[in-house]
Amino acid sequence: MINRGFYVIDGSRLFSSIHELWRIRPKYNKKKLRLGELTEALIRKWSINLAETTRVIYYFKKNGSRIRNMLEVPDCKIPGEKDHWQIKECGENLKSVPEKELQKLSAKYRDHFARSEKGLDTQLVCDVLVLVSTGRASNIVFLVNDRDYVPLFESIQYLGGNVYLTALDSKQPVQRGLADLCDKFLTLDNELPNIFGIKIPKEKSTQLKKGKRKQIKSDLQKI
């Protein structure tokens, strides 16, 4: 099996995380997530565990308005803007509880309600299983939070692959079944200002860099 890594992003989880950040952290309220910077942050964060990164794949429902309302997507026609990321629109629209209404519920209950797409998770699962079962990838980093993915995690590990779990914010709850199964779980707290285009005062920026160096040193000691 090739020691190659893919990043798999469930759009529902990503948008839910953005909504939650808007709710609990005022400085992020209505700030769009910059997809290019998120891609770079993911690759940088997991570079120790993934020997080679192929691409970051974002799974969104077809014609979803949240892509333009909540994300800043780089213009692929500009040289250098497209850098190892891919948007895959799939699934069908469903009548369901609107995201803004779901965010009013306690986080532990949201997963019990149907999201606004059908087929996206099936496409995601099929793509990942093809990658791992054919030996094209051995490391998969997931940004997901649906316990329906537990069998997928188990299958990847059974096939000899590594399952990594990531999230934007450590304050947001993660499904226990996913956290228990994954080989490693990391969040992007220190990367959030850049991902959302928020300027940090120089003193705070220096403190964040020191914190990042300590984190890298800690990660290296664990290897």
Secondary structure, 3 states (H helix, E strand, C coil): CCCCEEEEEEHHHHHHHHHHHHHHCHHHCCCCEEHHHHHHHHHHHCCCCCCCEEEEEEEECCCCHHHHHHEECCCCCCCCCCCCEEEEECCEECCCCCHHHHCCCCHHHHCCCCCCEECHHHHHHHHHHHHHHCCCCCEEEEECCCHHHHHHHHHHHHCCCEEEEEECCCCCCCCHHHHHHCCEEEECHHHHHHHCCCCCCHHHHHHHHHHHHHHHHHHHHHC
